[in-house]
Amino acid sequence: MEHIVENRITPERGRAFLAAVIREQRAKVDQLKLMARIDSLNPEDDARHDAAMAEAWGRIAQNGVNHTPAPDADTLVLDNIDLIQRDLVSLPRRKAITNAYRQLSGEESLSTMEYAQILDLYVSGKAKAWSGQKDGALAAAQFESVPAQTALEVALERPKAVQVETVAAPLDPDLPSPKLLEVVERMNSIKRAEGIEEKTLRHYPSFAALFTMLTGIDDITRVRQPDVKAFRADLAKMPKSWRKSPKDRTATREDVMAKSAILPAEKVGLSVGTVNRHLEHLNQIAEWARDEGLDVDPILKPSRLRKRETVRARDKRDAFGPASITWTMRRK
């Protein structure tokens, strides 16, 4: 991969684009690793997932977007390859890659061949960043220019989903709104038709409001894994009585943390079950948005951050005390 064909995409522009991809992705990887060191419940598992993602990008960079791994490959690597491949051929990803190149080059449109080259550079940059390459300029300097007649070979490596004649500007895929509450409304309308109870559906908009209040993010396509880690950390600092006062509905993050600061330790921190339920809500919303074609970060996996239960389910109920036993006996 990472060949620059001699046409409108000059070697200089190609190198600049690759360097930008590496810098941006490497910053995300470094941020994930920093959050893992500070707030990881299972560093070994985090490292295993990161290694699987790095291997998946490396395989696709080496073998092409249509790479079919051996069925006996590591399950986590297979899952990541599938996730990356689906993302790379999606319309939102095509739009994002094209817009990123436009901003760098000023080009208003890309031909099929040119987009194939840009996608090639994008994949190579992701793979280099995940493998530990930090200096985008150094990686870009390794490029070679190839004759124009090999461009067709480059294009044919790409999935049919990206084989279109021209990427016009602007590209409007007519996608639904990525706003969290609006994604929830669309999701709930389907769940409601499937017979899910209203009291269950009310949890999702309540969660969306809480997530936006704590993170300042109201767009599912802007959510990154470090944002979810910060959200989980904030849940551990919230008053256990949260949402029991009408004032909580209009509270800001600063109000919540100020309230927690004056409470005794035993009254601060949501339960493990509540934290995990919030993470599962976000996971469902992210998956729903992906299915709608929205440009959700492929690395976003809220369920990975679930906390481990420290108490067995059968031990969560308080033991019967004398009063409970007496009340029970009187009913017989």
SEVO-286326 format. One record per residue (C-alpha): residue in one letter; residue number from 0; x negated, y negated, z negated. Coordinates in steps of 0.05 Angstrom, whole numbers. Each point is the difference from the previous one (the first is absolute). Layout:
<atoms>
resn | resi | u | v | w
A | NUM | X | Y | Z;
...
</atoms>
This chain:
<atoms>
resn | resi | u | v | w
M | 0 | 0 | 0 | 0;
E | 1 | -18 | -74 | -9;
H | 2 | -21 | -13 | 73;
I | 3 | 14 | -68 | 29;
V | 4 | 21 | 1 | 73;
E | 5 | -25 | -57 | 43;
N | 6 | 63 | -41 | 14;
R | 7 | 36 | -56 | -38;
I | 8 | -19 | 31 | -67;
T | 9 | -72 | -19 | -1;
P | 10 | -51 | 36 | -43;
E | 11 | -5 | -63 | -43;
R | 12 | 75 | -2 | -13;
G | 13 | 2 | 75 | -12;
R | 14 | -56 | -4 | -51;
A | 15 | 33 | -59 | -35;
F | 16 | 66 | 38 | -4;
L | 17 | -33 | 63 | -28;
A | 18 | -38 | -40 | -51;
A | 19 | 65 | -34 | -23;
V | 20 | 35 | 68 | -7;
I | 21 | -57 | 28 | -42;
R | 22 | -3 | -61 | -45;
E | 23 | 75 | 0 | -13;
Q | 24 | 6 | 75 | -12;
R | 25 | -63 | 2 | -43;
A | 26 | 28 | -55 | -44;
K | 27 | 63 | 42 | -10;
V | 28 | -40 | 63 | -16;
D | 29 | -44 | -38 | -50;
Q | 30 | 62 | -29 | -33;
L | 31 | 31 | 70 | -7;
K | 32 | -65 | 26 | -31;
L | 33 | -2 | -58 | -49;
M | 34 | 72 | 12 | -22;
A | 35 | -16 | 74 | -7;
R | 36 | -58 | -15 | -47;
I | 37 | 43 | -47 | -42;
D | 38 | 68 | 33 | 0;
S | 39 | -5 | 72 | 24;
L | 40 | 33 | 56 | -39;
N | 41 | -36 | 52 | 41;
P | 42 | -64 | -26 | 33;
E | 43 | -17 | 68 | 30;
D | 44 | 67 | 5 | 35;
D | 45 | -6 | -72 | 26;
A | 46 | -69 | 18 | 28;
R | 47 | 28 | 63 | 33;
H | 48 | 54 | -41 | 35;
D | 49 | -50 | -52 | 22;
A | 50 | -46 | 54 | 28;
A | 51 | 58 | 31 | 38;
M | 52 | 19 | -67 | 31;
A | 53 | -73 | -12 | 20;
E | 54 | -4 | 68 | 33;
A | 55 | 66 | -10 | 36;
W | 56 | -23 | -66 | 31;
G | 57 | -67 | 31 | 18;
R | 58 | 33 | 58 | 36;
I | 59 | 46 | -45 | 40;
A | 60 | -58 | -47 | 18;
Q | 61 | -41 | 59 | 24;
N | 62 | 55 | 41 | 35;
G | 63 | 51 | -52 | 22;
V | 64 | 69 | -21 | -23;
N | 65 | 31 | 66 | 24;
H | 66 | -49 | 42 | -42;
T | 67 | 31 | 65 | -22;
P | 68 | -36 | 26 | -61;
A | 69 | -7 | 73 | -17;
P | 70 | 60 | 26 | -39;
D | 71 | -46 | 25 | -56;
A | 72 | -28 | -70 | -12;
D | 73 | 10 | -32 | -68;
T | 74 | 74 | -16 | -11;
L | 75 | -14 | -71 | -24;
V | 76 | -43 | -14 | 62;
L | 77 | 55 | 28 | 45;
D | 78 | 52 | -44 | -34;
N | 79 | -44 | -62 | 9;
I | 80 | -14 | 16 | 73;
D | 81 | 74 | 7 | 14;
L | 82 | 15 | -66 | -37;
I | 83 | -55 | -37 | 38;
Q | 84 | 21 | 28 | 68;
R | 85 | 73 | -20 | -10;
D | 86 | -21 | -69 | -22;
L | 87 | -48 | -11 | 59;
V | 88 | 54 | 15 | 53;
S | 89 | 54 | -41 | -35;
L | 90 | 24 | -65 | 31;
P | 91 | -14 | -42 | -63;
R | 92 | -73 | 24 | -2;
R | 93 | -8 | -15 | 75;
K | 94 | 26 | -70 | -13;
A | 95 | -46 | -11 | -60;
I | 96 | -62 | 24 | 38;
T | 97 | 17 | -41 | 61;
N | 98 | 13 | -63 | -41;
A | 99 | -65 | 9 | -38;
Y | 100 | -39 | 3 | 65;
R | 101 | 39 | -60 | 29;
Q | 102 | -19 | -42 | -60;
L | 103 | -73 | 17 | 11;
S | 104 | -3 | -6 | 76;
G | 105 | 56 | -47 | 19;
E | 106 | 26 | 50 | 52;
E | 107 | 75 | -3 | 12;
S | 108 | 9 | 70 | 26;
L | 109 | -35 | 67 | 4;
S | 110 | 4 | 52 | 55;
T | 111 | 7 | 73 | -15;
M | 112 | -75 | 10 | 9;
E | 113 | -18 | -58 | -44;
Y | 114 | 47 | 21 | -56;
A | 115 | -30 | 71 | 3;
Q | 116 | -69 | -31 | -12;
I | 117 | 25 | -43 | -57;
L | 118 | 33 | 60 | -33;
D | 119 | -65 | 38 | 8;
L | 120 | -38 | -55 | -35;
Y | 121 | 53 | -4 | -55;
V | 122 | -5 | 74 | -16;
S | 123 | -76 | -2 | 1;
G | 124 | 0 | -59 | -47;
K | 125 | 47 | 34 | -49;
A | 126 | -43 | 63 | 0;
K | 127 | -64 | -39 | -11;
A | 128 | 30 | -39 | -58;
W | 129 | 26 | 63 | -34;
S | 130 | -68 | 34 | 10;
G | 131 | -33 | -56 | -39;
Q | 132 | -22 | -47 | 55;
K | 133 | 4 | -71 | -28;
D | 134 | -39 | -41 | 51;
G | 135 | 48 | -9 | 58;
A | 136 | -51 | -38 | 41;
L | 137 | -51 | 57 | -8;
A | 138 | 51 | 52 | 23;
A | 139 | 22 | -43 | 58;
A | 140 | -73 | -6 | 23;
Q | 141 | 0 | 75 | 13;
F | 142 | 48 | -8 | 58;
E | 143 | -16 | 17 | 72;
S | 144 | 33 | -26 | 62;
V | 145 | 26 | 51 | 50;
P | 146 | 19 | -5 | 73;
A | 147 | 70 | -22 | 17;
Q | 148 | 16 | 65 | 36;
T | 149 | 1 | 38 | -67;
A | 150 | 57 | -44 | -25;
L | 151 | 52 | 50 | 24;
E | 152 | -34 | 54 | -41;
V | 153 | 5 | -45 | -62;
A | 154 | 73 | -14 | 12;
L | 155 | 18 | 72 | 11;
E | 156 | -24 | 17 | -70;
R | 157 | 58 | -41 | -28;
P | 158 | 70 | 26 | -14;
K | 159 | 54 | -13 | 52;
A | 160 | 34 | -45 | -51;
V | 161 | -52 | -54 | 13;
Q | 162 | -4 | 9 | 76;
V | 163 | 39 | -62 | 23;
E | 164 | -18 | -49 | 54;
T | 165 | -7 | -65 | -39;
V | 166 | 6 | -25 | -71;
A | 167 | 37 | -65 | 8;
A | 168 | -4 | -57 | -50;
P | 169 | 37 | -4 | -44;
L | 170 | 20 | 73 | -9;
D | 171 | 68 | 4 | -34;
P | 172 | 19 | 71 | -20;
D | 173 | 64 | -25 | -31;
L | 174 | -15 | 34 | -65;
P | 175 | 42 | -8 | -63;
S | 176 | -20 | -47 | -56;
P | 177 | -58 | 24 | -43;
K | 178 | 26 | -37 | -62;
L | 179 | 4 | 48 | -58;
L | 180 | 72 | -16 | -19;
E | 181 | 23 | 5 | 72;
V | 182 | -35 | 67 | 10;
V | 183 | 35 | 23 | -64;
E | 184 | 68 | -24 | 26;
R | 185 | -8 | 40 | 64;
M | 186 | -24 | 61 | -38;
N | 187 | 57 | -5 | -50;
S | 188 | 52 | -6 | 55;
I | 189 | -21 | 69 | 26;
K | 190 | -5 | 30 | -70;
R | 191 | 68 | -28 | -16;
A | 192 | 29 | 34 | 61;
E | 193 | -32 | 65 | -23;
G | 194 | 38 | -5 | -66;
I | 195 | -54 | -25 | -47;
E | 196 | 31 | -33 | -61;
E | 197 | -1 | -76 | -6;
K | 198 | -33 | 2 | -68;
T | 199 | -59 | 36 | 32;
L | 200 | -3 | -47 | 59;
R | 201 | -3 | -61 | -46;
H | 202 | -68 | 23 | -24;
Y | 203 | -33 | -17 | 67;
P | 204 | 17 | -74 | 5;
S | 205 | -17 | -7 | -74;
F | 206 | -67 | 32 | 14;
A | 207 | -13 | -45 | 61;
A | 208 | 14 | -62 | -42;
L | 209 | -47 | 25 | -55;
F | 210 | -56 | 16 | 49;
T | 211 | 5 | -68 | 34;
M | 212 | 2 | -35 | -68;
L | 213 | -64 | 34 | -24;
T | 214 | -40 | 0 | 65;
G | 215 | 27 | -59 | 39;
I | 216 | 9 | 46 | 61;
D | 217 | 69 | 6 | 33;
D | 218 | -22 | 31 | 66;
I | 219 | -12 | 76 | 3;
T | 220 | -51 | -9 | 56;
R | 221 | -44 | -43 | -45;
V | 222 | -3 | 50 | -57;
R | 223 | -68 | 34 | -10;
Q | 224 | -22 | 55 | -47;
P | 225 | -37 | -49 | -47;
D | 226 | 65 | -39 | -6;
V | 227 | 35 | 63 | -24;
K | 228 | -56 | 13 | -51;
A | 229 | 7 | -71 | -26;
F | 230 | 76 | 10 | -3;
R | 231 | -8 | 64 | -40;
A | 232 | -48 | -36 | -48;
D | 233 | 51 | -55 | -11;
L | 234 | 54 | 51 | -16;
A | 235 | -44 | 24 | -57;
K | 236 | 0 | -72 | -27;
M | 237 | 74 | -13 | 4;
P | 238 | 47 | -2 | -61;
K | 239 | 36 | 66 | -9;
S | 240 | 64 | -40 | -8;
W | 241 | -6 | -29 | 70;
R | 242 | 66 | -12 | 37;
K | 243 | 40 | 3 | -65;
S | 244 | 6 | -76 | -4;
P | 245 | 37 | -42 | 52;
K | 246 | -60 | -47 | 1;
D | 247 | -43 | 55 | 29;
R | 248 | 36 | -6 | 67;
T | 249 | -32 | -68 | 13;
A | 250 | -66 | 12 | -35;
T | 251 | -67 | -9 | 34;
R | 252 | -61 | 43 | -8;
E | 253 | -29 | -53 | -46;
D | 254 | 63 | 2 | -43;
V | 255 | -3 | 76 | -5;
M | 256 | -74 | 2 | -20;
A | 257 | 10 | -57 | -50;
K | 258 | 56 | 39 | -33;
S | 259 | -43 | 63 | -3;
A | 260 | -57 | -38 | -32;
I | 261 | 39 | -14 | -63;
L | 262 | 30 | 70 | -8;
P | 263 | -32 | 56 | -41;
A | 264 | -36 | 53 | 41;
E | 265 | 54 | 53 | -11;
K | 266 | 50 | -45 | 36;
V | 267 | -42 | -11 | 62;
G | 268 | -7 | 45 | 61;
L | 269 | 53 | 36 | 41;
S | 270 | 4 | 76 | -8;
V | 271 | -38 | 47 | 46;
G | 272 | 67 | 23 | 29;
T | 273 | 21 | -71 | 16;
V | 274 | -67 | -17 | 32;
N | 275 | 3 | 62 | 43;
R | 276 | 71 | -15 | 21;
H | 277 | -20 | -69 | 23;
L | 278 | -58 | 29 | 40;
E | 279 | 47 | 51 | 32;
H | 280 | 49 | -56 | 19;
L | 281 | -57 | -37 | 35;
N | 282 | -21 | 64 | 34;
Q | 283 | 70 | 11 | 27;
I | 284 | 5 | -72 | 25;
A | 285 | -67 | 5 | 34;
E | 286 | 18 | 65 | 35;
W | 287 | 67 | -28 | 21;
A | 288 | -34 | -62 | 30;
R | 289 | -51 | 45 | 36;
D | 290 | 57 | 40 | 31;
E | 291 | 31 | -66 | 24;
G | 292 | -65 | -15 | 37;
L | 293 | -25 | -55 | -47;
D | 294 | -75 | -11 | -6;
V | 295 | -8 | 31 | -69;
D | 296 | -73 | 9 | -22;
P | 297 | -16 | 74 | 14;
I | 298 | -43 | 2 | -62;
L | 299 | 58 | -21 | -44;
K | 300 | 18 | 60 | -43;
P | 301 | 35 | -22 | -64;
S | 302 | 15 | 71 | -23;
R | 303 | -76 | 12 | -8;
L | 304 | 2 | -47 | -59;
R | 305 | 52 | 38 | -41;
K | 306 | -20 | 8 | -72;
R | 307 | -4 | 68 | -33;
E | 308 | 53 | 16 | -51;
T | 309 | -31 | 9 | -68;
V | 310 | 62 | 32 | -30;
R | 311 | 35 | 62 | 25;
A | 312 | 71 | -12 | 25;
R | 313 | 28 | 47 | -53;
D | 314 | -36 | -39 | -54;
K | 315 | 27 | -69 | 20;
R | 316 | 65 | 7 | -39;
D | 317 | -7 | -17 | -73;
A | 318 | 5 | 59 | -47;
F | 319 | 66 | 8 | -37;
G | 320 | -1 | -36 | -67;
P | 321 | 45 | 15 | -61;
A | 322 | 53 | -49 | 23;
S | 323 | 3 | 31 | 70;
I | 324 | 6 | 70 | -29;
T | 325 | 55 | -22 | -47;
W | 326 | 38 | -34 | 57;
T | 327 | -7 | 62 | 43;
M | 328 | 24 | 47 | -54;
R | 329 | 61 | -43 | -14;
R | 330 | 22 | 6 | 72;
K | 331 | 3 | 76 | -5;
</atoms>
